[in-house]
């Protein structure tokens, strides 16, 4: 996810709590966004997510984007392929 940039070209935190002015941006909020990202992915693909890890974000690593590693749950039953 590429962040919107402010007038100085720095990424803007997109957390609703920050946008509403309730809290200042801090790195732990990026971990909170992992759950939101997992929810979006589950909805988009119609499959449950087993785990999502935060790989990069402006507040944690200084990268200009958020990057997640997404692990999907395997199907309940699988048929071996020949």
Secondary structure, DSSP 8 states (H G I E B T S, - for coil): -B--B-TTS-B----HHHHTTSS---THHHHHHHHHHHHHHHHHHSS-EEEEEEEE-TTTT--SB-EEEEEE---SS-----
